C-alpha cells in the first residue's frame, strides 16, 4: 500500500494528490472494517489522546487493570500486547494504518481480552484510523504545539484531537466515558465536543493531578518510589489512569499496588546508571517535555554541588516541525551546563542546518552553557557526553527514546539509544 501511494504521489500533481488523499485513507478504513469485521463491539475499547504522555498512560491503565485480574490488549508507540504476549511494535506510526488496528482488535477479542487500550494520534484521526471502532472511553491528557507544519496550524491540530471525542457519538457502546484533564487550558473544547450526547448515554469526568498527590506521597513514604513518579509531567498520566480505573470500579489498594510496582517504560526517563554519575535516556520531543525533563533532573537527582547537566540534543527530525528547533535550543541554553548538539532522524535534510536552527534559539537567550559542542554523528555525541561526565554530573540524552531506527540521508539504520549509552558507559568505567 505504501509503495502504491508513493507511486501516485510521484506522478500526480501535489494539489490534486492532497485533494484525493483523504478519500484514499477513508476507503482503507472502510475496507478494513469490511474485511476484519466490527470486533470492537465485543470488548471495552479505550482511546488515549494528547500531545505527550499517551504511551505512559496506556501502560499505567494496563498495569492497573491487569492487577485487577483483567485480560488486556494494548497498542502504543512502543509495544503491542495481547494477553500475556508483549513485543516491540513493528510500525513507526503511533496509530498504524493499512488495517493494522481492526486486525489487532480481532486478535484481542479472539484471545479473550476484556479491554483494549489504544493511543490515538491527530495524524491517525486525519487518516480515519479511529473510524468504525465502537469506542467505550476517550481520555484527553494535554495539548501543546506539535505537528503544526503537517496540520497547518495549532487550531487544526486541536480540531483533529477533538474529532476523536466527537467520533464516539456514533459508537454503539452503551455508556460512553469521557475523561478530560481540567488542568489543561484546552479541556473545554473536548467537553463541548460531547455536549449533545444525552446525559443518560455518557459520563464526563474532569481529572487533575491534585486528585492523586495523596496517593503519590503515600507511595513515597512507604516504598522506594520508581523514578517516573518523581516527574511532574508524569503525574497527569497517573491522574488519568487512576481516574479511569476508579470509574471502572478498581479498588484503591489495587491501584496503589499497581502504581508502586510500575517501573516505567524504555526510553522514558530511563536511567542507564546513577553512579558515579547519572546517564538518562528520554524521548522528550516537545519544548514542554524537554523543559520538564531538565527541571526534574535538576531538582530530584542530587547532583554534587558543582555537578553539571550535560545535554545531548538533536531537536526535531529533518523536514518537519522546524519551529521547535530554536525553542529547544533556548531551553537547553537555560538549563544545560554543557550542550552537545547532534542529529535526530535528519532524513534528507543537512544535519548541520538543523543544528544551526537550534543554535538560533540559543542565541536568543541571555543564558548560555559553559560549553557548546556541535557533533552531527549521534553516537559520537553520546560518547563525548559520557567521556566528559564526572562524579555528580547528569547526562541527558533526548529525542530518540526507545526508537528502533535512526533515519538519515542514506536510509535507516538499527538504533538502540539505551544500549549505545550503556556500551559507551561501560567502556569508560571498566
C-alpha positions in Angstrom: 0.0 0.0 0.0 2.8 2.4 0.9 4.5 1.7 -2.4 1.3 2.3 -4.3 0.7 5.6 -2.5 4.3 6.6 -3.2 4.0 5.8 -6.9 0.8 8.0 -7.3 2.5 10.8 -5.2 5.3 10.9 -7.8 3.0 11.1 -10.9 0.1 13.1 -9.6 0.5 16.9 -9.1 0.7 17.8 -5.4 -2.6 19.8 -5.2 -4.6 17.0 -6.8 -2.9 14.3 -4.7 -3.7 16.2 -1.5 -7.3 16.6 -2.6 -7.8 12.9 -3.1 -5.6 11.6 -0.3 -8.4 11.8 2.4 -10.6 9.7 0.2 -7.9 7.1 -0.1 -7.4 6.8 3.6 -11.2 6.7 4.2 -11.5 3.9 1.7 -8.8 1.9 3.5 -10.7 2.3 6.8 -14.0 1.1 5.2 -12.3 -1.9 3.6 -10.5 -2.8 6.9 -13.9 -2.8 8.7 -15.5 -5.0 6.0 -12.6 -7.4 5.8 -12.0 -7.9 9.6 -15.4 -7.1 11.0 -16.6 -5.0 13.9 -14.9 -6.8 16.8 -14.7 -3.7 18.9 -18.4 -4.3 20.0 -17.2 -7.3 21.9 -14.5 -5.6 24.1 -14.2 -2.4 26.1 -12.1 -0.1 23.9 -10.2 2.9 25.5 -8.5 5.7 23.4 -5.9 8.0 24.9 -5.1 11.2 23.1 -2.9 14.2 23.9 0.4 15.7 22.8 2.5 13.9 25.4 2.1 11.1 27.9 -0.1 8.8 25.8 2.2 5.8 25.9 2.8 6.0 29.7 -0.9 6.5 30.4 -1.8 3.4 28.2 0.7 1.3 30.1 -0.5 2.6 33.5 -4.1 1.7 32.7 -3.0 -1.7 31.5 -0.9 -2.3 34.7 -3.9 -1.4 37.0 -6.4 -3.5 35.0 -4.1 -6.5 34.9 -3.5 -6.1 38.7 -7.3 -6.2 39.0 -7.5 -9.5 37.2 -8.5 -8.3 33.7 -7.1 -9.7 30.5 -6.0 -6.8 28.3 -4.5 -5.8 25.0 -2.7 -2.5 24.2 -1.2 -0.8 21.2 1.2 2.1 22.0 4.1 3.9 20.4 6.4 1.3 21.8 4.6 -2.0 22.3 1.8 -4.2 21.1 0.4 -6.6 23.6 -2.4 -9.2 23.6 -2.9 -11.0 26.9 0.5 -12.3 28.1 2.2 -11.8 24.7 4.1 -8.5 24.5 6.5 -7.4 21.8 8.0 -4.2 20.3 5.6 -2.7 17.8 6.6 -3.3 14.2 5.1 0.1 13.0 6.7 3.5 13.3 3.3 5.2 13.5 1.5 5.8 16.8 -1.7 4.7 15.2 -0.7 2.2 12.5 -2.7 2.1 9.2 -3.2 -0.4 6.5 -5.9 -2.3 8.5 -3.5 -2.8 11.4 -5.9 -1.7 14.1 -9.0 -3.7 13.0 -6.8 -6.8 12.7 -5.4 -6.1 16.2 -8.9 -5.8 17.7 -10.0 -9.1 16.1 -7.0 -10.9 17.6 -7.6 -9.3 21.0 -11.2 -10.5 21.1 -10.2 -14.0 19.9 -7.7 -14.1 22.7 -10.4 -13.3 25.3 -9.3 -9.8 26.2 -11.9 -7.7 28.1 -10.1 -4.4 27.5 -8.2 -2.9 24.6 -6.2 0.3 25.2 -5.0 2.4 22.3 -3.1 5.6 21.7 -5.0 8.0 19.4 -2.9 10.5 17.4 -4.0 13.6 15.5 -2.5 12.2 12.3 -4.2 8.9 12.8 -7.6 10.8 13.1 -6.8 12.8 9.9 -6.3 9.4 8.2 -9.6 8.0 9.6 -7.8 5.2 11.6 -10.2 5.8 14.5 -13.3 5.1 12.3 -15.6 2.1 12.6 -14.4 1.4 16.2 -17.0 1.3 18.9 -15.0 3.2 21.5 -16.2 3.0 25.1 -13.9 5.6 26.6 -11.9 8.6 25.4 -9.2 10.3 27.5 -7.7 13.7 26.9 -4.4 14.4 28.5 -3.0 17.7 27.3 -2.3 19.8 24.2 0.9 21.6 23.2 2.2 22.8 19.8 3.2 19.7 17.8 2.8 18.6 14.1 2.0 22.2 13.3 3.5 22.0 9.8 1.6 18.9 8.8 -1.7 20.2 10.1 -1.3 23.8 9.1 -1.9 25.4 12.5 -2.3 24.7 16.1 -6.1 25.1 15.8 -6.3 22.5 13.1 -4.1 20.2 15.2 -6.5 20.6 18.1 -9.5 20.1 15.8 -8.1 16.7 14.9 -7.8 15.7 18.5 -11.4 16.9 19.2 -12.8 14.9 16.3 -11.8 11.8 18.1 -14.1 12.8 21.0 -16.8 13.6 18.6 -16.5 10.3 16.9 -17.8 8.5 20.0 -21.3 9.8 19.1 -21.5 7.1 16.6 -20.2 4.4 18.8 -22.6 1.5 19.6 -21.2 1.3 23.2 -23.7 1.8 26.0 -22.4 4.4 28.4 -19.5 6.3 26.9 -16.8 7.6 29.2 -15.0 10.9 28.6 -12.1 11.8 30.8 -10.7 15.3 30.5 -7.7 16.9 32.2 -9.1 20.0 33.7 -5.6 21.4 34.3 -5.2 21.9 30.5 -6.4 25.2 29.1 -7.8 23.3 26.0 -10.0 21.0 28.1 -13.2 23.0 27.3 -13.0 22.1 23.6 -13.2 18.4 24.4 -16.0 18.8 26.9 -18.0 20.9 24.3 -17.5 18.2 21.7 -19.7 15.7 23.6 -22.3 18.1 25.0 -25.1 17.0 22.6 -24.7 13.3 23.7 -27.6 12.6 26.1 -26.5 12.6 29.8 -28.0 9.1 30.1 -25.5 7.8 27.5 -22.3 9.4 28.8 -20.2 10.1 31.9 -17.8 13.0 31.8 -15.1 13.2 34.4 -12.7 16.1 34.9 -9.5 14.9 36.5 -6.5 16.8 37.9 -3.1 16.0 39.3 -4.4 17.3 42.6 -6.5 14.2 42.8 -3.5 11.8 43.1 -1.0 13.8 45.2 -2.1 11.9 48.3 -1.5 8.5 46.7 1.9 9.6 45.3 3.0 10.9 48.7 1.8 7.7 50.3 3.9 5.6 48.0 6.9 7.8 48.5 6.6 7.5 52.3 6.0 3.7 52.4 8.0 2.5 49.4 11.1 3.1 47.3 9.2 5.0 44.7 10.1 4.4 41.0 11.9 7.2 39.1 9.0 8.1 36.9 6.9 9.0 39.9 9.2 12.0 40.7 8.4 13.6 37.3 5.8 16.3 37.4 4.9 15.7 33.8 4.1 12.0 34.6 1.6 13.0 37.3 -1.2 13.9 34.8 -0.7 10.5 33.1 -1.1 8.9 36.5 -4.1 11.0 37.3 -5.8 9.9 34.1 -5.1 6.3 34.7 -6.3 6.4 38.3 -9.4 8.3 37.4 -10.3 5.8 34.7 -9.6 2.8 36.9 -11.9 4.2 39.7 -14.7 4.7 37.1 -14.3 1.0 36.3 -14.6 0.0 40.0 -11.0 -0.8 40.7 -10.3 -0.5 44.5 -7.7 1.9 45.9 -5.3 -0.9 47.2 -5.2 -2.5 43.7 -4.3 0.9 42.2 -1.7 1.6 44.9 0.0 -1.8 44.4 0.0 -1.4 40.6 1.4 2.1 40.7 4.2 1.3 43.1 5.3 -1.7 41.0 5.1 0.0 37.6 8.8 0.5 36.5 8.2 2.9 33.7 9.0 2.5 30.0 12.2 2.1 28.0 13.3 5.5 26.6 11.1 7.4 29.1 13.3 8.7 31.9 15.4 5.5 31.6 18.4 5.7 33.8 21.4 3.7 32.4 23.3 4.4 35.6 23.3 6.7 38.6 26.8 6.1 39.8 29.4 7.6 39.7 27.3 10.0 37.6 23.9 9.6 36.0 23.1 8.9 32.4 19.4 9.1 31.4 17.7 8.5 28.0 14.4 10.2 27.4 12.0 10.7 24.5 11.4 14.4 25.2 10.5 15.7 21.8 8.5 18.9 22.6 9.7 22.1 24.2 7.4 21.5 27.2 8.6 17.9 27.8 12.3 18.9 27.4 11.8 21.7 29.9 10.0 19.3 32.3 12.8 16.7 32.0 15.6 19.2 32.7 13.7 20.7 35.6 13.1 17.3 37.1 16.8 16.2 36.7 18.0 19.4 38.4 15.5 19.2 41.3 15.4 15.5 42.0 18.7 13.8 41.1 21.2 15.1 43.7 24.0 16.4 41.5 27.1 17.3 43.5 27.4 21.0 44.5 29.5 21.5 41.3 27.6 18.9 39.3 26.7 19.7 35.8 23.8 18.9 33.4 25.2 17.7 30.2 22.7 17.7 27.4 22.8 15.7 24.1 20.2 17.4 22.0 19.0 16.8 18.4 15.6 18.6 18.4 13.0 17.8 15.7 13.9 15.5 12.8 14.5 16.5 9.3 11.9 18.2 7.2 9.3 18.7 10.0 8.4 20.8 13.0 11.2 23.2 12.3 9.6 25.8 14.6 10.7 23.6 17.6 14.4 23.8 16.9 15.1 27.3 18.3 12.7 26.7 21.2 14.6 23.6 22.2 17.8 25.5 21.9 16.6 28.2 24.3 15.6 25.6 26.9 18.9 23.7 26.6 20.8 27.1 27.0 18.8 27.9 30.1 19.3 24.5 31.8 22.4 22.9 30.4 26.0 23.4 31.6 27.4 21.6 28.6 25.2 21.2 25.4 26.2 18.9 22.6 24.1 19.5 19.5 23.6 16.5 17.3 21.3 14.7 14.8 17.9 13.2 15.4 16.4 11.5 12.4 17.6 14.1 9.9 16.2 12.1 6.9 17.3 14.1 3.7 18.0 17.4 5.5 21.5 18.5 6.2 22.2 17.8 9.9 24.3 20.9 10.3 21.3 23.0 9.0 19.2 21.5 11.8 22.0 22.2 14.4 22.2 25.9 13.2 18.4 26.2 13.7 18.8 25.1 17.3 21.7 27.5 17.8 19.5 30.4 16.7 17.3 29.8 19.7 20.3 29.6 22.0 21.5 32.9 20.7 18.1 34.5 21.6 18.5 34.0 25.4 20.7 35.7 27.8 21.6 32.3 29.4 24.3 30.3 27.8 26.0 26.9 28.5 29.6 26.9 29.8 30.4 24.9 26.7 28.7 24.3 23.4 29.7 21.4 21.1 28.5 20.5 17.6 28.7 16.8 16.6 26.3 15.7 13.9 27.2 12.0 14.5 24.8 11.0 17.2 26.9 8.1 18.6 30.0 10.3 18.8 27.9 13.0 20.6 26.8 10.4 23.2 30.3 9.3 23.6 31.6 12.9 24.1 28.9 13.5 26.8 29.8 10.3 28.7 33.5 10.9 28.3 33.1 14.4 29.7 31.0 13.4 32.7 32.4 13.4 36.2 31.1 12.4 39.7 27.8 14.2 40.4 27.0 15.1 36.8 23.9 14.1 34.9 24.0 13.3 31.2 20.6 13.7 29.5 20.3 12.1 26.0 17.0 13.2 24.5 14.8 12.8 21.4 15.1 9.2 20.2 14.0 7.4 23.3 13.2 3.8 22.5 13.0 4.2 18.8 14.4 1.2 16.9 15.6 3.1 13.8 17.7 6.2 13.0 16.7 7.8 9.7 19.4 9.6 7.7 20.0 10.5 4.1 21.3 7.0 3.3 18.2 5.3 4.7 17.6 3.9 8.2 19.9 2.0 10.5 19.1 0.0 13.6 19.2 2.1 16.7 19.2 1.3 20.4 19.9 4.6 22.3 19.9 3.0 25.8 22.1 0.1 24.6 24.6 2.5 22.9 24.8 4.7 26.1 25.4 1.6 28.2 28.0 0.3 25.9 29.9 3.6 26.0 29.5 4.0 29.7 30.9 0.5 30.3 33.8 1.4 28.0 34.9 4.4 30.2 34.1 2.8 33.5 35.6 -0.7 33.4 
